[in-house]
Amino acid sequence: MSAMDREDMQILLARIDERVKDIQQDVKSINDSRKCQGHAVKIKFLERMVWGCTSAVALLGLRSLFEMMKR
């Protein structure tokens, strides 16, 4: 690969990166402007379920560790 090819590749990569960033910003603005209350409630419910399951697993782990240390 010659130096000219490398420079061309770097320029192309920079342009692609700029376009990807622009697309990401556009998608973010669309998502921010079109928030659905129903989806927000479902996501909040799922987050609570995950945290509940995580805390239950942590408590079971602590209980089993406590039982092992007791013996």
N, C-alpha and C positions, 0 to 999 in steps of 0.2 A: 504494500500500500504506500503510495507516495504521500508526500507532505500535503499536496493539494487535495488528495482524496480525504485525508484525515480532517483537514479544515472544512471541507464540504460536509463531511459526516457530522462534525461538531455543530456546524450551522444548522443542519437539518434536525439534529437532536434538540437544539435550543428552540427551534420553531415548534417542534412537536411538543416539547415541554410547555411552552407558552399556550399552545392550543388546548392541551389537556387541563391546564390550570384554569383557563377561561371556561371550559366546559364544566369543570367542577364547581366553579362559582355560579354558573347559570343554573345547574342542577340544585345547588344549595338554595339559591334564591327562589326557585320554583317550589322546592319542598317547604321552605319557610312560609311562603305565601298561601300554600294550600294545605294547611294542617287540618286534619279531620278530628273532631272531638271524640268520635267513636273509637278511632284507632288509638288516640291518646289514652283513653280509659282502658282499652285492652292491653296496651303496653305497660301501663302502671300496674294492672292486675298481674301480668306475667312477671314483672319485676318483683312484686311482693311475694309471688309464689316461689321464685328462685331464691330470694333471701330467706324465706321460711324454710325451704328444703335445705339450704346451706346451713342455717343455724341448727336444724334438727340433726343433720349429719355430724356437725361439730359437737353437739351435746352428746350424741351417742358415742362418738370417739372419746370424749372426755370421760364419760361414764365407764366405758370399757377399760380405759387407762387407769382410772381410779380403782376398778375392781381388780385389775392385775396387780396393782401396787399393794392392795389390801392383803393379798395372799402371800 
